[in-house]
Amino acid sequence: MPIIIQKNELEIIKKHAEEIFPYEACGGLLGRLEGENKIIVKVYPAENRFGKIAWDSFEIEPKDMLEMDKISRKENLDILGFYHTHPNHPAIPSNFDINASWPYYSYVILSVKGNSPGSVSDIKSYLMPDRNSSPVEEEIIAGK
């Protein structure tokens, strides 16, 4: 099942990632299921609950989770996943990512090497079926 992220929303994620570097940025992915595709039409840059101490973990602030839920209901969207960054590390799930994940959701991970435009070096998406299974990489397609 590919995840399709609209180009303008992908740019919002990249900008957020570069602005927060060297700390982990995080946010929500809102959209619709269309057949086998997850279509992301809105991203929600959130605050990392771990703030300025987090270069290796993230947790979205509860107020941001509530706001994402409110937006998704208002705009008839679903929360389909979350994104976060790995500052100066590859875009592969860490043990923390795997243990903190929920089944069904897509987890987009961005490898970021700095805070200037173009510092995002890699973007990957994963499904994490459960804590005992290996993450499954999803194809990311940049939409219109």
Beta strands, then each sheet from edge to edge (+ up, - down):
strand 1: 3-6
strand 2: 26-34
strand 3: 37-46
strand 4: 78-87
strand 5: 106-112
strand 6: 120-127
strand 7: 136-138
strand 8: 140-143
sheet 1: 7+ 6- 5+ 4+ 2- 3+ 1+ 8+
end
